């Protein structure tokens, strides 16, 4: 169940474990993206206004969703350390309390969204018709939040133990059902009533219910296999463990929520250049996702395997994982970033036939192609910080990038200086590069991988003084 002893690990074994994590996490994200895209295609057949309603509703929903996902990723790093240390009693406790904490947060968010939907959506300054449709959709999908919270927390627990396949299956279930039920309920197929936008919301929520049922069953089954001495379980200081869980989860939640919140400001800045530019940016983001998705898998793999190594206090294993993570990140980025640099126009033509949109989007992809390596290495470094027990560092770095570089400079360029859109693309590149540089400097200065060596020297000195 856990790695109770220090076993030497080969580079090939470390590489295989890392890839076994990256693959399913990437697949999980692809399934989510596919379900979102298909839903937009469905509602697009109703009217463009409905597409807009789904779009602005999703921005609000994703802010809450990323906060809850952050709790799961934070818990994953904490579970990884307990798993590596062979502390089964902590894993059992963290699993139970983690689910309850995520559920509590989600219920609060769900009620706030449900009762203040109109007020929240006014941030987009929508027309009355767009607002009324968005209210219907957002209220409907808000009921999926408690189920989503449990899924995300359970996913984090499984990933912390090195199991990325179960979360992928759970995500697959909810997204496949979302696609199938969307086709049935939106258009009234197979004898069901035609529910339109409300049907899209029902399909989304029902998919989460089934994904929830699967992951809870698997989690209970996994926890039943954990062997724990009762005195260990009941003697742990439960208050301290809950604080530790929140210490890992809350910073990661804010780190991920920063991205979504900043997108509201960035959207307003880019819309100032017109709808064609904004469309090019949105399509460019979809294309850029080919690099972002593996990067998220790398981040989770970093937190998991570095956390497990630190749990066993195995410096050699941690360094092997670090070297393999670095190598894999560079290789993956060579393909994904290279594609954006070499074939930006070709990629954009797959997404649209509009010449102006292709021109603007190609420039965006070309510039962002050069930032893929610092972005992906930055994700890897942040995963290492979380796994090593420093969850506040990634959120601090993210806060600097988003609120001191990305948002203020984009707003200044758009609304005050009125410069060309290319300068906003440069700002995004500057943000990602600055984060990478800060993370790299901190990783080197903190000497994280010498931590156990330093601890051993201190212990020897203490023992010598005692003698």
C-alpha positions in Angstrom: 0.0 0.0 0.0 2.8 2.4 0.8 6.5 2.7 0.4 7.7 1.9 3.9 11.3 1.3 3.0 13.9 3.1 1.0 14.2 1.1 -2.2 16.7 2.2 -4.9 15.0 3.4 -8.0 16.3 3.3 -11.5 16.0 6.1 -14.0 13.9 3.9 -16.3 11.5 3.1 -13.4 11.2 6.8 -12.4 10.5 7.7 -16.1 7.8 5.1 -16.4 6.1 6.2 -13.2 6.2 9.8 -14.3 4.7 9.0 -17.7 2.1 6.8 -16.1 0.9 10.0 -14.3 1.3 12.5 -17.2 -0.7 10.3 -19.7 -3.9 9.9 -17.7 -3.9 13.5 -16.4 -3.5 14.7 -20.0 -6.3 12.4 -21.1 -8.5 13.7 -18.2 -8.0 17.3 -19.4 -8.7 16.3 -23.0 -12.0 14.7 -22.0 -13.0 17.9 -20.2 -12.1 20.1 -23.1 -13.9 17.8 -25.5 -17.1 17.8 -23.4 -17.0 21.7 -23.2 -16.5 22.0 -27.0 -19.3 19.5 -27.8 -21.7 21.4 -25.5 -20.9 24.7 -27.2 -21.5 23.0 -30.6 -24.9 21.7 -29.3 -26.1 25.1 -27.9 -24.6 26.9 -31.0 -27.3 25.2 -33.0 -29.9 27.0 -30.9 -28.5 30.5 -31.2 -25.3 32.5 -30.7 -26.8 34.2 -27.7 -27.1 30.9 -25.9 -23.4 30.3 -26.7 -22.6 33.6 -25.0 -24.7 32.6 -22.0 -22.9 29.3 -21.6 -19.5 31.1 -22.1 -19.9 33.7 -19.3 -21.5 31.2 -17.0 -18.5 28.9 -17.5 -16.1 31.6 -16.5 -17.8 32.0 -13.1 -18.2 28.3 -12.7 -14.5 27.7 -13.6 -13.3 30.1 -10.9 -15.1 28.0 -8.2 -14.1 24.8 -9.9 -10.4 25.7 -10.0 -10.5 26.7 -6.3 -11.9 23.2 -5.5 -9.4 21.5 -7.8 -6.7 23.4 -6.0 -7.8 21.8 -2.7 -7.5 18.4 -4.4 -4.1 19.1 -5.8 -2.9 20.5 -2.5 -4.2 17.4 -0.7 -2.4 15.3 -3.3 1.0 16.7 -2.2 0.2 16.1 1.5 -1.0 12.5 0.8 2.1 11.9 -1.3 4.3 12.6 1.7 2.3 10.4 4.0 2.2 7.7 1.4 6.0 7.8 1.0 6.5 7.8 4.8 4.2 4.7 5.1 1.8 6.6 7.4 -1.4 4.8 6.5 -3.3 6.3 9.4 -2.7 9.8 8.0 -3.9 8.8 4.5 -7.1 7.4 6.0 -7.7 10.5 8.0 -6.9 12.9 5.2 -9.2 11.0 2.8 -12.2 11.3 5.2 -11.6 14.9 6.3 -10.5 16.1 2.8 -13.8 15.0 1.3 -15.8 16.7 4.1 -13.8 19.9 3.8 -14.2 20.1 0.0 -17.9 19.3 0.4 -18.3 22.1 2.9 -16.6 24.7 0.7 -18.7 23.6 -2.3 -22.0 23.9 -0.6 -21.2 27.4 0.5 -20.1 28.4 -3.0 -23.2 26.7 -4.5 -25.6 28.6 -2.3 -23.8 31.9 -3.0 -24.0 31.3 -6.8 -27.6 30.2 -6.7 -28.9 33.1 -4.7 -26.7 35.9 -6.2 -26.5 34.7 -9.8 -27.8 38.0 -11.3 -25.4 40.1 -9.3 -22.4 38.0 -10.1 -23.0 37.9 -13.8 -23.3 41.7 -14.0 -19.5 41.9 -14.0 -19.7 41.1 -17.7 -22.2 43.9 -18.4 -24.4 41.6 -20.4 -27.6 42.5 -22.2 -30.9 41.6 -20.4 -31.5 38.6 -22.7 -28.0 37.3 -22.3 -28.2 37.8 -18.6 -31.5 35.9 -18.2 -30.2 32.9 -20.2 -26.9 32.9 -18.3 -28.8 32.9 -15.0 -30.8 29.8 -16.0 -27.6 27.9 -17.0 -25.4 29.0 -14.1 -28.1 28.2 -11.5 -28.6 24.7 -13.0 -25.0 23.7 -13.1 -24.3 25.2 -9.7 -25.9 22.0 -8.3 -23.0 20.0 -9.7 -20.5 21.7 -7.4 -20.8 19.4 -4.3 -20.4 16.4 -6.6 -17.5 18.0 -8.4 -15.8 18.9 -5.1 -15.8 15.3 -3.9 -14.6 14.1 -7.3 -11.7 16.6 -7.4 -10.6 15.8 -3.8 -10.8 12.1 -4.4 -8.8 12.5 -7.6 -6.1 14.4 -5.6 -5.9 11.6 -3.1 -5.6 8.9 -5.7 -2.9 10.9 -7.6 -1.0 11.5 -4.3 -0.7 7.7 -4.1 0.5 7.5 -7.7 -2.8 6.4 -9.2 -3.9 8.7 -12.1 -6.0 6.1 -14.0 -9.0 6.1 -11.6 -9.4 9.9 -11.7 -9.2 9.7 -15.5 -12.0 7.0 -15.6 -14.2 9.2 -13.2 -13.7 12.2 -15.5 -14.4 10.1 -18.5 -17.7 8.9 -17.1 -19.0 12.4 -16.2 -17.9 13.9 -19.5 -19.2 11.1 -21.8 -22.5 11.3 -20.0 -22.5 15.0 -20.4 -22.1 14.7 -24.1 -24.7 11.9 -24.6 -27.3 13.4 -22.2 -26.7 16.8 -23.8 -27.7 15.5 -27.2 -30.8 13.9 -25.7 -32.0 16.6 -23.4 -31.0 19.8 -25.4 -32.7 18.6 -28.6 -35.4 16.3 -27.2 -34.2 13.1 -28.7 -35.1 9.5 -27.8 -38.6 10.6 -26.6 -37.3 13.1 -24.1 -38.6 16.7 -24.0 -36.6 19.4 -25.7 -35.1 21.4 -22.9 -32.6 23.6 -24.7 -30.2 25.5 -22.5 -31.7 24.0 -19.3 -31.1 20.5 -20.8 -27.4 21.3 -21.2 -27.3 22.2 -17.5 -29.1 19.0 -16.5 -26.7 16.9 -18.6 -23.7 18.6 -17.0 -25.0 18.0 -13.4 -26.2 14.4 -14.0 -22.8 13.5 -15.5 -21.2 14.8 -12.3 -23.6 12.7 -10.1 -22.5 9.5 -11.9 -18.8 10.5 -11.8 -19.2 11.1 -8.1 -20.8 7.7 -7.5 -17.9 5.9 -9.2 -15.1 7.8 -7.5 -16.7 7.5 -4.0 -17.1 3.7 -4.6 -13.4 3.4 -5.6 -12.2 5.6 -2.7 -14.1 3.5 -0.1 -12.7 0.4 -1.7 -9.2 1.8 -1.6 -9.5 2.9 2.0 -10.8 -0.5 3.1 -7.6 -2.0 1.9 -5.5 0.2 4.2 -4.2 -1.5 7.2 -4.0 0.8 10.2 -3.3 0.2 13.9 -6.2 1.7 15.7 -4.1 3.4 18.3 -2.1 5.2 15.6 -5.3 6.4 13.9 -6.9 7.7 17.1 -3.7 9.1 18.6 -2.9 11.4 15.7 -3.5 15.1 16.4 -6.5 15.5 14.1 -6.6 19.3 14.4 -3.0 19.5 13.2 -3.7 17.2 10.3 -6.6 19.3 9.2 -4.5 22.5 9.4 -1.8 20.7 7.3 -4.4 19.7 4.8 -5.7 23.3 4.5 -2.1 24.6 4.5 -1.5 22.6 1.3 -4.9 23.1 -0.3 -5.8 26.7 0.2 -2.7 28.2 -1.4 -3.0 25.9 -4.4 -6.7 26.9 -4.7 -5.8 30.6 -4.8 -3.0 29.9 -7.2 -5.4 28.2 -9.7 -8.2 30.7 -9.1 -5.8 33.6 -10.0 -5.8 32.3 -13.6 -9.6 32.3 -13.9 -10.1 35.6 -12.1 -7.4 37.3 -14.3 -9.2 36.0 -17.4 -12.0 38.4 -16.6 -9.7 41.4 -16.7 -7.8 40.1 -19.7 -11.0 39.5 -21.6 -12.1 43.1 -21.1 -8.7 44.3 -22.2 -8.6 42.2 -25.4 -12.3 42.9 -26.3 -11.2 46.6 -26.5 -9.5 45.6 -29.8 -12.7 44.1 -31.2 -14.5 40.8 -31.5 -12.2 39.4 -34.2 -9.1 39.9 -32.0 -10.9 38.3 -29.1 -12.0 35.3 -31.3 -8.4 34.9 -32.4 -7.2 34.9 -28.8 -9.9 32.3 -27.8 -8.9 30.0 -30.7 -5.3 30.5 -29.9 -5.9 29.4 -26.3 -7.5 26.2 -27.6 -4.5 25.4 -29.7 -2.1 26.3 -26.9 -3.9 23.7 -24.8 -1.8 21.0 -26.5 1.1 22.2 -24.5 -0.7 23.2 -21.3 -2.4 19.8 -20.7 0.8 17.8 -20.5 2.3 20.6 -18.3 -0.5 20.2 -15.8 0.3 16.4 -15.7 4.0 17.2 -15.1 3.1 19.5 -12.2 1.0 16.8 -10.6 3.6 14.2 -11.2 6.2 16.5 -9.6 4.2 17.0 -6.5 3.4 13.3 -6.2 6.8 11.7 -6.7 8.9 14.4 -5.0 6.4 14.3 -2.1 6.7 10.5 -1.9 10.5 10.8 -1.9 10.5 13.4 0.8 8.1 11.2 2.8 10.7 8.5 2.8 13.5 11.1 3.3 15.2 9.6 0.3 17.3 12.3 -1.2 18.7 10.1 -4.0 15.3 9.1 -5.2 14.1 12.7 -5.2 17.0 13.8 -7.3 16.4 10.9 -9.8 12.7 12.0 -10.1 13.8 15.6 -10.6 16.2 14.8 -13.4 13.6 12.6 -15.2 10.9 15.2 -14.7 13.2 17.9 -16.2 14.2 15.7 -19.1 10.6 14.7 -19.9 9.4 18.3 -19.7 12.0 19.5 -22.1 11.3 16.7 -24.6 7.5 17.2 -24.5 7.9 21.0 -24.9 10.2 20.5 -27.9 7.3 19.0 -29.7 4.4 21.1 -28.4 6.3 24.4 -28.3 8.0 23.7 -31.6 4.6 23.0 -33.3 3.4 26.5 -32.2 6.5 28.2 -33.5 6.8 26.3 -36.8 3.2 25.8 -37.8 1.1 28.6 -36.2 -0.9 29.4 -39.4 -1.5 25.7 -40.1 -2.9 25.2 -36.6 -5.1 28.2 -36.9 -6.5 27.1 -40.2 -7.8 23.9 -38.6 -9.8 26.1 -36.2 -11.1 28.8 -38.5 -11.3 29.9 -42.1 -11.4 33.7 -41.4 -8.1 35.2 -42.8 -7.9 38.1 -40.3 -8.5 35.7 -37.3 -5.8 33.3 -38.7 -3.3 36.2 -39.0 -3.9 37.5 -35.5 -4.1 34.0 -33.9 -0.9 32.9 -35.7 1.1 35.7 -34.2 -0.2 34.9 -30.8 0.7 31.2 -31.2 4.2 32.1 -32.5 5.0 34.3 -29.5 3.6 31.8 -27.0 5.5 29.0 -28.6 8.7 30.5 -27.2 7.2 30.7 -23.7 6.2 27.0 -23.5 9.5 25.9 -22.0 9.6 28.5 -19.2 5.9 27.9 -18.6 6.2 24.1 -18.4 9.3 24.2 -16.3 7.6 26.7 -14.1 4.7 24.2 -13.6 7.3 21.5 -12.8 9.1 23.7 -10.2 5.7 24.6 -8.6 4.9 20.9 -8.3 8.3 20.3 -6.6 7.7 23.1 -4.1 4.3 21.6 -3.2 5.7 18.1 -2.9 8.6 19.3 -0.8 6.2 21.0 1.7 6.3 24.6 0.4 2.8 25.3 -1.0 2.9 29.0 -0.4 5.7 29.6 -2.9 3.7 28.7 -6.0 0.8 31.0 -5.1 3.2 33.8 -4.3 4.9 33.4 -7.7 1.6 33.2 -9.4 0.3 36.3 -7.6 3.4 38.3 -8.7 3.0 37.2 -12.3 -0.8 37.8 -12.5 -1.3 40.9 -10.4 2.0 42.8 -10.9 2.6 41.9 -14.6 -0.2 40.3 -16.6 -3.3 42.2 -15.5 -2.0 45.7 -14.9 0.2 45.9 -18.0 -2.5 44.4 -20.2 -5.0 47.0 -18.9 -2.5 49.9 -19.3 -1.6 48.8 -22.9 -5.3 48.4 -23.9 -7.1 51.3 -22.2 -4.3 54.0 -21.6 -1.5 53.5 -24.2 -3.8 52.1 -26.9 -0.9 50.1 -28.3 -1.2 47.2 -30.8 -2.5 43.9 -29.6 1.0 42.3 -30.1 2.1 44.1 -26.9 -0.5 42.2 -24.9 0.9 39.0 -26.3 4.4 40.1 -25.1 3.0 40.8 -21.7 1.6 37.3 -21.4 5.1 36.0 -22.5 6.8 38.2 -19.9 4.5 37.0 -17.1 5.3 33.3 -17.8 9.0 33.9 -18.2 9.2 36.0 -15.0 7.5 33.2 -13.0 9.9 30.7 -14.3 13.0 32.8 -13.4 11.6 33.5 -9.9 10.9 29.8 -9.3 14.3 28.7 -10.7 16.1 31.2 -8.4 14.2 30.1 -5.3 14.7 26.4 -6.1 18.4 26.9 -6.3 18.7 29.2 -3.3 16.6 27.1 -1.0 18.6 24.0 -1.7 15.6 21.8 -1.3 17.3 18.6 -2.5 20.0 19.1 0.2 17.4 19.3 3.0 17.8 15.8 4.3 21.6 16.0 4.1 21.5 19.2 6.3 19.0 17.5 8.7 21.4 14.5 9.1 24.3 16.8 9.9 22.2 18.7 12.5 21.1 15.4 14.1 24.7 14.2 14.3 25.7 17.4 16.0 22.9 17.1 18.5 23.7 13.5 19.3 27.4 14.4 19.7 26.5 17.2 22.1 24.3 14.9 24.1 27.1 12.3 24.5 
